[in-house]
Amino acid sequence: MSAFVAQPDDARVAWLRAHVAGLADGLDTGSTLDPDEPGQMRHIGADLWVPTSMAAFNLPVESASGLVIELITVAYALDADDFAVSHLAFGAVDDGHDPAGIDGLALRQVPVERLKRRVIGKWILRDRGLEPEDGGPRWESWHGVGQPRASRRGASRLDLIYTARVYCAARYGEGDAHEAVARAFSISKATAGRWIAKARDEGFMEGLEPDRA
């Protein structure tokens, strides 16, 4: 049984927004969002983190008409060193479909792995440090938007920092990591591969100090 039984109420939403800037609606977490507390956050590279317990509500399933995921929870499994879907609750969109009548074939069309990556993608957070200059929360939702290129003569240091973020986020979220970098900076996939290699050589993949550009 999932610990998440309903969408977060107003008080819970206020808590989430006080801790995460730009967090999308329909999300919740069982984490304290404190990386210094064991088992609460998982570092995925650069200055990006993911809670070890995540929930999302009311996700449509495009491959199964009339089906909606009322609740999906994703948790980090230490023994497998990976994230896994720990709970799925199905419902129906308001179009006359009966979720109780959905057969096994429809259920087999539910893209569980893709849904898992979608939830993780929504929950990727950038660490802004304990005391951000703007006085906002420590965490901000990472939306995968690349920084406009600072230089037109190859990758600048700023380009490589953002390359590391985009690449690390894409490895856990939806899509191909090389394509994500290419798309974010409007460069070819071959150039993206070179930028990724340079960002790795600079150590940006392993970690970035909070509040880096």
C-alpha positions in Angstrom: 0.0 0.0 0.0 1.3 3.4 -0.9 1.9 6.0 1.7 0.4 8.6 -0.7 -3.3 8.3 -0.6 -4.4 11.6 -2.1 -3.0 14.6 -3.9 -1.2 17.0 -1.5 -3.5 19.4 0.3 -2.9 23.2 0.5 -0.6 22.9 3.5 1.5 20.2 1.8 1.7 22.2 -1.4 2.9 25.2 0.5 5.6 23.1 2.1 6.7 21.8 -1.2 6.8 25.2 -2.8 8.8 26.6 0.2 11.4 23.9 -0.5 11.4 23.6 -4.3 11.2 26.6 -6.7 9.2 25.9 -9.8 7.9 22.5 -8.8 5.0 21.3 -11.1 1.6 20.6 -9.7 0.4 17.1 -8.9 3.7 16.0 -7.3 4.6 14.8 -3.8 7.6 13.2 -2.1 8.2 11.1 1.0 11.7 12.6 1.3 12.7 15.4 3.7 14.7 16.8 0.8 17.8 16.9 3.1 20.8 15.4 1.4 22.7 15.2 4.7 20.1 12.9 6.0 20.8 9.3 5.0 18.5 7.8 2.4 16.6 10.9 1.5 18.2 12.2 -1.7 20.2 10.6 -4.5 22.9 12.6 -6.4 22.6 11.9 -10.1 25.5 14.0 -11.3 26.5 17.7 -11.7 24.5 19.6 -9.1 21.4 17.6 -9.7 19.5 15.4 -7.1 16.4 13.3 -6.9 14.4 12.4 -3.8 14.4 8.7 -3.0 10.6 8.6 -2.8 8.5 10.4 -5.4 4.8 10.5 -6.3 2.9 11.9 -9.3 -0.9 12.1 -9.7 -3.2 11.9 -12.7 -0.8 11.0 -15.5 -2.6 10.0 -18.8 -1.6 6.8 -20.5 -1.5 7.6 -24.2 -1.1 4.0 -25.3 -4.3 2.9 -23.5 -7.3 5.0 -24.3 -9.4 6.0 -21.3 -6.7 5.0 -18.8 -5.1 7.4 -16.4 -2.6 6.8 -13.6 -4.3 8.3 -10.6 -1.1 7.7 -8.6 2.3 6.4 -9.4 5.1 6.2 -6.8 8.8 5.7 -7.6 11.4 4.8 -5.0 15.1 4.1 -4.9 16.0 0.5 -4.2 19.3 0.3 -2.5 19.9 -3.4 -3.2 19.3 -2.8 -7.0 21.0 0.6 -7.0 18.2 1.8 -9.2 14.8 3.5 -9.1 11.6 1.4 -9.5 7.9 1.9 -9.7 6.6 0.8 -6.2 2.9 1.5 -6.7 0.4 2.2 -9.5 -3.3 3.1 -9.1 -5.4 3.2 -12.2 -8.4 5.3 -13.0 -10.4 6.5 -16.0 -10.6 9.8 -17.8 -14.0 11.3 -17.8 -15.1 10.0 -21.2 -17.3 7.0 -20.3 -14.5 4.4 -20.0 -14.8 2.0 -17.1 -11.3 1.3 -15.6 -12.7 -1.9 -14.1 -13.3 -3.1 -17.6 -9.7 -2.6 -18.9 -8.4 -6.0 -19.9 -4.9 -7.5 -19.6 -4.0 -6.4 -23.1 -4.6 -2.8 -22.2 -2.6 -3.2 -19.0 0.3 -4.7 -20.9 0.4 -1.5 -23.0 1.1 0.6 -20.0 4.7 1.8 -20.5 5.8 1.4 -16.9 9.5 2.2 -17.6 8.6 5.3 -19.5 6.2 6.4 -16.7 8.9 5.9 -14.2 11.3 8.1 -16.1 8.6 10.7 -16.5 8.2 10.9 -12.8 11.9 11.1 -12.2 12.2 13.8 -14.8 9.6 15.9 -13.0 11.5 15.4 -9.7 15.1 16.3 -10.8 16.2 19.1 -8.6 19.2 21.5 -8.8 21.0 22.3 -5.6 21.3 26.1 -5.3 23.1 25.9 -2.0 22.0 26.4 1.6 21.7 30.2 1.2 20.7 31.2 -2.4 21.5 34.8 -3.2 17.8 35.5 -4.0 16.7 34.2 -0.7 14.6 31.5 -2.3 14.5 27.8 -1.5 17.6 25.6 -1.8 16.2 23.4 -4.5 14.8 24.3 -7.9 13.0 22.1 -10.4 15.3 21.2 -13.3 13.3 21.6 -16.5 16.1 20.7 -18.8 16.4 24.1 -20.5 19.8 24.7 -21.8 21.6 28.0 -21.2 22.1 30.0 -24.4 25.6 29.4 -25.7 28.1 31.8 -24.2 30.5 31.4 -27.0 30.3 30.6 -30.7 33.8 29.3 -30.9 33.4 26.0 -29.3 32.2 25.2 -25.8 32.8 27.7 -23.1 33.1 26.7 -19.4 29.5 27.8 -18.9 28.4 25.7 -21.8 30.1 22.6 -20.3 28.5 23.2 -16.9 25.1 23.3 -18.6 26.0 20.3 -20.8 26.7 18.3 -17.6 23.4 19.2 -16.2 21.4 18.4 -19.3 23.2 15.2 -19.9 22.9 13.9 -16.3 19.2 14.8 -16.2 18.5 13.1 -19.4 20.1 9.9 -18.3 17.3 9.6 -15.6 14.5 11.4 -17.3 12.9 10.9 -20.7 14.8 10.9 -24.0 18.4 10.2 -25.2 21.1 12.1 -23.3 23.1 13.0 -26.4 20.0 14.2 -28.3 19.0 16.2 -25.2 22.3 18.1 -25.2 22.1 18.6 -29.0 18.6 20.0 -28.7 19.3 22.2 -25.7 22.1 24.0 -27.4 21.0 23.7 -31.1 24.1 21.8 -32.0 24.7 18.5 -33.9 24.7 15.2 -32.1 28.4 14.8 -33.0 29.2 18.1 -31.4 27.1 17.2 -28.4 29.2 14.1 -28.0 32.4 16.2 -27.9 30.9 18.6 -25.4 29.8 15.7 -23.2 33.3 14.3 -23.3 34.9 17.7 -22.4 32.4 18.2 -19.5 33.3 14.7 -18.2 37.0 15.6 -18.5 36.5 18.8 -16.5 34.8 16.7 -13.7 31.4 18.5 -14.1 29.6 15.2 -14.4 30.7 14.0 -11.0 29.6 17.1 -9.2 29.3 20.9 -9.2 29.5 23.3 -6.3 26.1 24.8 -5.5 25.4 28.2 -7.0 27.7 27.6 -10.0 26.4 29.5 -13.0 
